[in-house]
Amino acid sequence: MFNTSQMGAGISSIFEKMVDESLTLEPLNEKFIWEEGIKHQWEKQLQFQNPKDRKLNFIIPIRDREKDLEHLISNLKIILKYQKIQYRIYIIEQSFNQKLFNKGKIINAAFKESLKDNFSKGYVIHDVDNIPLTKNIINYYYNDIDLKGYYGNDWYLGCIFYIPKNLFEQANGFSNLYWGWGFEDSDFQGRCEYLKFPINREQMIRRRKTNLIKDIETISEEKKLYIDPVSGNYFQGENLKKMFNYHRYASLWLKHRDQSYILNSINNDGLRNCEYKITKQYLYQSDKNIIRTVIDI
């Protein structure tokens, strides 16, 4: 379960470290770093683990991250070809309006759009700014059964992870209620743990423990509102009162709630009641397997 002390501790030092580390990251331009030291045993098994009919859906939620998107798509094409995985990528973009970004809701919308294609029963939810820089740092192979963490941390399901279609549907997807920065992925882990889904993190790379995945900490104007000026951390001081998403999450998952209350919350907030309007839809880079959809929510 989510641990607020883990999240709050040392956020400023982590940010400083990432600024330094980011200087070592060069634009890839379809040239991969190759280090013998980070090769994994599973590479030797790729040929028979990933037959040519192995298929995966990817959902990439974005708003105003064009350079990251271009870099990620360029890399994914090479990685998935190398790992012998056929792909269908759903780029889901929240339109620019007066509303805050709602990552969970647009992921739900992308999932609903993907059902029209029936391409695969496996999904990778992939943040646009978590970009693998080698062909072998993340193994996108999956077993159809478990949730699988590829890159992230233990107290949320975010960054890069795999989920079977049936589990996403059973969880009713993400909550639609997290507007702005944070906690939609902690809430989603709460759903999965409540429903007793197995979460496989055996090969998961903890966030920012390698410079072979580009993941530069960015502090948006909205996130700045939540940083305590004295400690430099989140979850402290008067700014904690402003963290509406945290309070929404805490009210459901950190309090002793009746089981029926939690189940009712899951069933009535998520995939099944996600409403959106498509304003634009086209093939990204004219690739028939990459669909970009812009929506109003």
SVG drawing of the C-alpha trace seen along z (x, -y; Angstrom):
<svg xmlns="http://www.w3.org/2000/svg" viewBox="-22 -28 52 49">
<polyline fill="none" stroke="black" stroke-width="0.4" points="0.0,0.0 1.1,-3.6 3.5,-5.0 3.4,-8.8 6.7,-8.9 8.4,-7.1 7.0,-9.6 7.8,-12.7 11.3,-11.9 14.2,-13.4 12.3,-14.7 14.6,-17.7 17.7,-15.5 16.2,-13.2 15.5,-16.2 19.0,-17.4 20.4,-14.0 18.2,-13.7 19.3,-17.1 22.9,-15.9 22.1,-12.5 20.1,-14.0 23.2,-15.6 24.5,-12.1 21.4,-11.4 21.8,-12.1 19.0,-12.1 18.8,-8.6 18.0,-9.1 17.6,-5.4 21.0,-4.6 21.0,-2.5 23.4,-2.3 24.7,1.3 26.3,2.3 27.2,5.9 26.7,5.2 22.9,4.7 22.1,7.6 19.6,10.0 19.4,13.7 16.0,13.5 17.5,12.2 18.7,15.7 15.1,16.9 13.5,14.1 13.2,16.1 11.0,18.8 9.3,16.6 8.1,14.1 6.8,15.8 5.8,13.7 2.1,13.6 2.9,12.1 0.8,8.9 0.6,6.0 -1.5,2.9 0.3,-0.2 -1.6,-3.2 0.4,-6.4 -1.4,-9.3 -0.2,-12.8 -0.8,-16.5 1.9,-18.9 4.8,-16.4 5.6,-16.3 9.3,-15.8 9.0,-13.1 6.4,-11.4 8.6,-11.4 11.5,-10.0 9.5,-7.3 7.8,-6.1 11.1,-6.1 12.6,-3.8 9.6,-1.6 9.5,-0.7 13.1,0.6 12.7,2.3 9.5,4.2 10.9,5.3 14.0,6.6 11.8,8.4 9.5,9.8 6.3,8.2 3.6,6.9 2.2,3.7 -0.8,1.4 -0.1,-2.0 -2.9,-4.2 -1.7,-7.7 -4.4,-9.4 -4.3,-13.2 -6.3,-15.4 -7.3,-18.6 -6.2,-22.0 -9.0,-23.6 -9.6,-25.0 -9.5,-21.6 -6.5,-20.1 -4.9,-17.0 -6.7,-13.8 -4.3,-10.9 -6.5,-8.2 -9.6,-9.2 -7.9,-9.5 -6.3,-6.0 -9.8,-4.7 -10.8,-6.4 -7.9,-4.9 -8.8,-1.4 -12.4,-1.9 -11.2,-3.0 -8.8,0.1 -11.8,2.4 -13.0,1.4 -9.9,3.1 -9.7,6.2 -5.9,6.4 -4.6,7.9 -5.7,8.9 -2.5,7.5 -1.9,3.8 1.2,1.8 0.4,-1.5 3.4,-3.7 4.2,-7.2 5.4,-9.3 8.5,-10.6 9.8,-7.2 11.9,-6.3 14.0,-3.1 17.4,-3.9 18.5,-0.4 16.8,2.6 17.3,4.8 16.7,2.7 13.0,3.5 11.6,6.9 8.1,6.4 7.4,10.1 4.3,11.0 2.4,14.1 -1.2,13.1 -2.1,13.7 -0.2,11.3 0.0,7.6 3.7,7.0 5.7,3.9 8.4,2.9 9.5,-0.4 8.2,-2.3 8.0,-2.0 6.3,0.4 3.5,-2.0 1.8,-2.7 1.1,-1.2 2.4,-3.8 5.3,-4.7 5.5,-1.4 3.5,1.7 1.6,4.5 -2.0,5.5 -4.3,8.1 -7.5,6.9 -9.7,8.8 -8.0,7.5 -8.3,3.9 -12.0,4.4 -12.5,6.1 -10.8,3.1 -13.1,0.8 -10.0,-0.9 -8.7,-4.0 -10.7,-6.4 -12.0,-9.4 -11.8,-11.8 -8.0,-12.6 -7.6,-16.0 -4.1,-17.4 -0.9,-16.0 -0.7,-12.7 -2.3,-9.7 -4.3,-8.3 -1.7,-5.5 -1.7,-4.9 -5.5,-4.7 -5.2,-2.1 -2.8,0.0 -5.3,-0.2 -8.0,1.2 -5.7,4.0 -4.6,4.9 -8.2,4.8 -9.3,7.2 -6.2,9.4 -4.6,9.3 -1.1,10.7 1.5,8.0 4.8,9.4 7.7,7.0 10.5,9.6 12.1,7.7 10.8,4.3 13.4,1.5 12.9,-1.0 12.4,-4.5 15.5,-6.5 17.9,-3.7 19.3,-3.7 20.3,-6.2 19.3,-3.7 15.7,-4.9 15.3,-8.6 13.1,-9.9 14.0,-13.5 12.1,-15.0 10.1,-18.0 8.5,-20.4 5.3,-21.9 3.7,-25.1 1.0,-22.9 3.5,-20.7 5.3,-23.7 2.2,-24.5 2.5,-21.3 6.2,-21.6 6.7,-22.8 9.1,-25.7 10.8,-24.9 11.6,-21.2 11.5,-21.0 9.3,-18.0 5.7,-17.1 3.3,-15.9 4.4,-18.5 3.4,-21.9 0.4,-24.0 0.8,-22.9 -0.5,-19.5 -4.0,-21.0 -3.8,-22.0 -3.2,-18.4 -6.7,-17.5 -5.7,-14.3 -3.8,-13.1 -6.8,-13.7 -9.1,-11.9 -6.8,-9.0 -6.3,-9.0 -10.0,-9.2 -10.5,-5.9 -7.4,-3.9 -5.7,-5.2 -8.8,-5.2 -10.6,-2.2 -13.5,-2.0 -16.3,0.5 -15.6,3.1 -18.9,2.3 -17.9,-1.4 -14.7,-0.6 -16.3,1.8 -19.1,-0.7 -16.4,-3.4 -14.6,-1.1 -17.8,0.0 -19.2,-3.6 -16.0,-5.4 -13.9,-4.3 -14.0,-2.7 -17.7,-2.0 -18.8,-5.6 -15.9,-7.3 -17.4,-9.8 -15.4,-11.7 -15.7,-13.3 -13.2,-12.6 -12.2,-15.9 -9.5,-14.4 -8.2,-11.0 -5.5,-10.0 -2.5,-7.7 0.6,-9.0 3.5,-9.3 1.2,-7.5 1.8,-4.3 -1.3,-2.0 -0.4,-0.6 -0.2,-3.9 -3.5,-5.7 -3.5,-9.2 -6.8,-10.4 -7.5,-13.8 -10.4,-14.0 -12.4,-16.4 -13.3,-15.2"/>
</svg>
